[in-house]
Amino acid sequence: MTGTRSHWLPDRWINHAKRPGVAYRAQINHNEMMQGGRLYRANVLHTPRPDRFEIVERGYVHVDAQGYVTGVYGELPAGLGECEVEDFGDTLLIPAMNDLHVHAPQYRNQGMAMDLELLPWLSTYTFPEEARYSDRRYAEVMYRRFVRDLWRHGTMRASIFATIHKETAELLATILDEAGMGGLIGVVGMDTGCPDNLRNSTEEVVNDTLSLIDHTSGMPLVSAIVTPRFVPSCSCHMLTELGKTAQRYRIPVQSHLSENQGEVALVRKLFPDSSCYGAVYDRFGLFGQTPTLMAHCCYTDGEELELMKKNHVFVVHCPISNCDLGSGIAPIRRFLDAGLPVALGSDMAGGHDLSLFRVMQSAIQMSKLLYARTEGEWSFLSLSEAFHLATKSGGAFFGKVGCFEPGYSFDALVIDDSELNRHDDGLAGSAYTVRQRMERYIYLGDDRQIVHRFCQGREITEPRLSDL
């Protein structure tokens, strides 16, 4: 099998036997792809390019037997007349959401302590909660609720921080796999500046990551990811060995970067010989040597930005969390103009909302604040750009995900927004356009309007909660 190359992935990351974080499929010809499969009909909307929506009203999406899109059509195409058609009526059919930064063990703390900054929030609320995940019973109850809520909000793939506890990280991977959803799971590494009950040794985090790799080896959509919490919580020895592990086993990396001014100052104190925060990760082989996600980047500029661009490191924009914890506003327009790959993350529970639609809202709002502060020097995000970040741009970390172009995984949501359009009764003089309906859903809708969810062609029903 050969790797399906995403827009963002450079050549050195392609064609490994099985690299977590990338979707794979056998290469088959177009005629074989068109045989069988199913057609889905609705108002189709996606963003192959960030600068505009592509909309096909009452169009068709053909999905082959392996769960991949072969095409979007305005009319029933010749040669597909024998395919089963599932007609969703006057609904919206869009790509599913991809959350590239979320902390599963913080689920219970959602919406709590939003009047604190990052570092006191971690020590007072987050660390005590994460310590509870040594208890398998507690972890199963909470992780099942967490996965159910990802599903509820239309997020079909996510890059997830677990805790230092191997057994419950493996449990989370199993729950996600059972649900039929996709993701990357990381055993968190930290051996300094943290409570004793959340401290693991370098040997432990490496061995536990290797165990998680083995545990997920038979899971088609779930894989392991190397996860140093952040520079201030990891010794040089731990960072060195995690970097070696990522490169030896060709697995991706996730962590935090330049989130908070106090954190940036602490890294500068700990590594005075490094030119920037990102250079510390780079020194240890954790900054683009394998596919890398760095969340926040509120204070990334200059040399750090150029290093990210050179190493093709993904920025994961977490605007709700950055606001909730008083961290700052990430300069997303600067990153996009520089050609950096950018995705969106809920960063729950630093962010109080798991919905990527709410994250889109916040991303646009935060960009408008920067637009005002720079007197228009940095233009704000358009709706299509924000949508693209949550779908195709973020999905690129998983391979061909987040769009309805041929060859892309059919990860999709069907949204019945009829209740939101109750004012559209002829009195206003004209109906809402499909684009206007999409915008109204992003700003006014919620999970109650999501009536179907698909991941790689399979409809995903509500994941079960714990029997405990």
N, C-alpha and C positions, 0 to 999 in steps of 0.2 A: 504494500500500500504506500502511496505517496502523500505528502502533506498538501493540504489545500491552503494556498498562500493567501493571507489577509492583506489588506491594503497597507497595514502598518509594519508588517514583519519583515525585517531584513533577511538577506539570503543566509546568513550564518545561523539563523534559528529554524531553518526549514529542513524537512526530510530526515528527521530523527525517527527511529522506529515507532516510539510512542512518546511524544512530549506532552506532558500535562499543559493544559491551557490552549490547545489547538485542536479544532475539530478535524477529523480525517474521513475520507471516503475513497473508495476505489474509483479509478478513472474509467468511465464507461462512455460510449458514444451517445450522441444526441437522440438518435432513434430509440435506443434502449431506455434512455431517461424518460422519453415521452410515452412509453408503453405502460399501461396500468396507472396506478396512482389515483389521486382524487382531485376534483376541482372544488374550490371554495369560492362562493360568490357573495360579494358585499361591496361597500364603498371602500376601495383599496387605497391606502395612503402610506407612503414611506418616503425616506430621504436618501436616495443613492448619493446625492451631493448635499452638502450642508446648506447651500444657499437657497434651496427651494424644495417644497414638497412635490412629489409626483403623485397625482391623484387619478384614479380611474373609477368613475362613478358606476356603480353596479357592474363592476368588473369581475374577472375570474383570476384566481391564482391556482396554477396547477402544481401539485406536489407529488413527486414520484414515490415509489414504494419504500424507498430508504429514508423518506422524510425531508427531501431537498426540493427546493423550488426549481421548476424548469422554465417558468415564464409567467408574466402578468398580461392579461388580454382584456380588451374592451368588448370583444365579441367572442362567442364560443368558437375556439379555433378548430379548423379542419383536422381530422385525425384524432380528436379527443372527444368526439361525440358519444363514444361508448363509455366514457368515464363516469363514475358516480359523481353527481353534483350535490354538494351540501350548500343550500341557499340560505344565507343568514338575513335575507331581506335588506331593509334600509338601515343596516348597522355600519359601524366603522371597523375595518379589518386592518390592523397595524402590527408592526413588529413588537415582540415582547420586550420588556425592560431588562437591562443588565446593570446590576449594582456592583461596582468594582471596589467598594471599600465598606465593610460592615463588620461589626463585632457581635457575634451571636451570643456570647455569655453576658452581654450587657442588656439583654432583652428586657429583663424585669425593671431596669432602671430607666426605661424610656420615659421621657417627660419629667425627670427628676433632676434637681440641683442645677437648673439652667441659669442660676444667678452666680455661678462660680466660673473662674477661669480654668484652663486646661490642667495645670499641675495640681492645684488643690482638689479639683474635681476627681482626678485619678486617685489620689491618696485617700480621700474621704469616702468616696462612693464606689468607684469602679473596682479597685483592688479587693475590697472586702467581698463584693459580689462575685468576682471571678474566682475567688478562693473556694466558693461553694461548689464549683464544678469538679471537685475531687469526688463528690458524691454522685455515683452513677444514677441513682433514682432521681435526684433533683435535676441532673443534667438532661435525662431523657424527657421529663415533663417539660422543661423550658425549651429544649432544642426542638421538640415536636411543635410546640406553640410557635416558635420562631419560624420554622420552615413553612408552617401553615400560613403565617402572616406574610411571608415573602410571596407565596402563591396568591394569597388574597389580593395583594397589591399589584399583581401582574409581573413580578420579577421572576423570570425563569432561570436566570443564571446569575451567580454572585461569586465574588472573591471574599472569603470569610476568615476572619481571625477567630480561632477557638481560644483555648487557654494553654497552660503548660502541661495539661493532663492528657496523656496519650490515649487512654482508654475512652474518654468521653469525646475526644476529637474524632476518633474512629467511629464512635457512635453517631456523631453528627454527620459524617460522610455516609454512613449506612442509611440514615433517615432521609438525606437528600436523594440518594440513589433510589431508594424505595419509592419516593415520590415521583421519580422520573424527571427530576429537574437537574440542572447542571451547575457545577461550581468548582472552586478551588478552596481547599481547607488547609489551614496552617496551624501546626503546633507552635505556640508562641515561645520564643527564647528570651529569657532575661535573667541575669545573674548579678546585677548590681543596681543599687538605688531603688530597691523594691522590697516588699515584706518578705520575711523568710518563708512563709507558706506559699509564695508565688515565685520562688527562686528555683531555677533548674540549672544543672551544670551543663557545660559544653557537651560532654559525652552524652548526657541524657537527651538534650534537644536534638542532637544529630541522630542518635539511635531511634528516638521517637519519630522523627521525620522519615527515616528509612522504613520504619514499621508502618507508617501511614501510607507511604508509597506502595508497599506490598499490599496493604489492606484495600487500597483503591484500584489495584492493578486490573481487576475484572469489571470495573465500573465504567461504562462507556462515556459518561458525561461528568464524572467526579474524579478529581485528581488532587495531589498534594502540592503545596506551595511553601517554599522556605520563608519563615516569618520571624525575623528579629523584630522585637516590638518597636524600638527606635534606638538610636545611638546611645542616649544617656542610660539606658537600662541594660546594655550589653558590654561585656569586657572585650578587649581587643582579641583575646583568644577565641571567644565565642563568635565574634564577627568573622574572624579568619576562617574558622572551620565551617561556618554556615555558607560562606562564599565558596569554599572548596566543594561542599556538598551540592550546592546549586549547579556548579559547573560540571562536576563529575557525573551527576545523574541527569543533567540537562533539564532541570525543573525551574519554574519561575520563582520570582522573589516579590514580596510585598512588605512595605513598611511605611513610616511616616517621615515627612520632610518639611522643615521650615514652616511648621504650623503656627507657632506662637513665639512672640519675641523673647519671652523668658527661656523657652526651650532652645532657641537659636543661640542665645547668649551662653547657655550652659554648655552646648556643644563646642562653642568657640573657646570656652575655658578648658574643657576636657581635651581638646585637640588644637592647641594654639598654632601648631605648625601646618594645619590644613587650611587651604585658601577659602573653603566654604563647607557648609554642612554636607552637600552632596559629594564632595571630594572624599569625605570620610568613608561613605559607603563604597565609593569607587576604589579606594585603596584596598578594600577587603573583597573585591570581586562581587559586589552586591548592587551594581548600578548599571545594568544594561548588558552585563556579560551573558546573562540569560534574560528572557523577557521580564521586565521589572515594572511594578506599580509603585508609585510614590504618592501618598495621599497628602492633600492640602496645598503645600507650596505657596503659602500666602506671602512669603518674603523671598521667593526665588527670583533672582535677576542676575544680570552680569555673567560672571564666570559659571555660576551654578546653572543658569539657563542654557548657556552654550554647551556645558558638559552633558546636560540632559538631551539636548538636541543631537550632539555627536553620538551618544550612546543609545539613542532612541528609547529613552525612559518615558513611560506613560505618566502624565499628570492625572491624578484622580481628584476632581474638583468636588468638595464637600461643603457647599455654601450654607446649608442649614446649620451644620455643626460649627462652621467658622463663626457664624453669627451667635449661636447659642452659647458658645464658650468664650466669646469676645476675642477670638484669635486674629481676625483681620479679613481682608477681602483679597482673594487670589486674582491676579491680573490675567484672566483667561484670554482676553483679546490679544494681549502681548504674546501669550503662548501659541495661540492659533496663528497669528501673523508670522511667528518664528518657525512654524511648521511642526511643532511638537504634537504628538498624539495626546488627546485629552478625552477622559471619560468622566462619568458622574458617579458619586457614591453617597449613600445615605449617612454613613458613619454613625448609625445607630449604636449606642445611645447618646453619643455626643450630639448627634442630630436627633431631634425628637420625633421624626416621622420616617417610616420605612418606604413611603411611596416615592418612586422616582418621578412621578408627575409633579409632586410637591417640590422635589429637588429641582426640576426644570424651572418651575416658577421662581424659586429662590435664586437660581443661577442668573436668570434674566434680571431680576430685581437688583441683585448685587452688582451686575455689570452696569446697570443704569446709575447706581451710586458712583461708580468709578467714572462713568461718562460725565456725570455732573461735576465730580471733583477735578477732573482733568480738562474741564471746559470743552468737551467734545473730542479731545485728542484720541481717546480710545473709544471707538464706537461700541454700543451695547450689543448684546446677543439678540439675534432675531429668534422668533419662535422655531423656525426650521432648524437653526443651528443648535438650539437647546435640545430639540427632539433628536437630532442626529447624534449628539453626545451621548444620549441615553440609549440609543439603539445601535446604529452601525459603528460609530466610533468606539464605544465601549465594547461592543460585541467583537470587534477586531481582535481583542486579546484572546478570545476563544476560537478564532478562526474566521470562517465565513458565516457570521452570525449578525443579525440585527437589520436585515434588509430583505426585500423580496426579489433581488436580482437572481438570474439563473445561477445555480450552484450553491446558493445560500441555504442554510438550515431553516426549515419552516418553524421558527419560534414566533408565535403570533398571539394576539389578543383580539377578541371580538367584543366590541363595546356597543351596548344598546343605550344610546343617549336620548331616547325619545322623551323621557321625563324632563331632561334639561331643556328641551325645545318646546315646552308647553306654551310659551308665548308666541310660537311660530304658527299662528292659527289663521293667517290671512289678514289680520287687522293691521299688521306692520307693513303690509304691502309687498313683501318678498320673503322667500324662504332663506334660512341660513344656508350658506355654501358649506361644502364638506370641510374646507379649511376652517371656516368659522366654527363649525361644530367641534372640530378637533381642539381648537383653542378654548372653547367654552368647557369642554371636558377637562382639559388640563387645569383650568383655573377653578371650575365649579364642581367637577365630578368626583367620584370616589369608587371604591372597590365594588359597590353595589351595581354599578353599570357594566362591570366586566362579566360577560356571560359565558365565555369560552376561553380557555388557555391552552396553548400548544407549545411543546418543546420537541424539536427535531421531528416534527410531523405527527407526534403522538399527542392526543388530547389528554391534558393533565387534570384529573379530578381532585377534589379537595383531599389533601394529605390527612391521614388519621392522627388524632391526638393520642396521648399516652393512656394506656389502660390502668396505670397505677393510681 
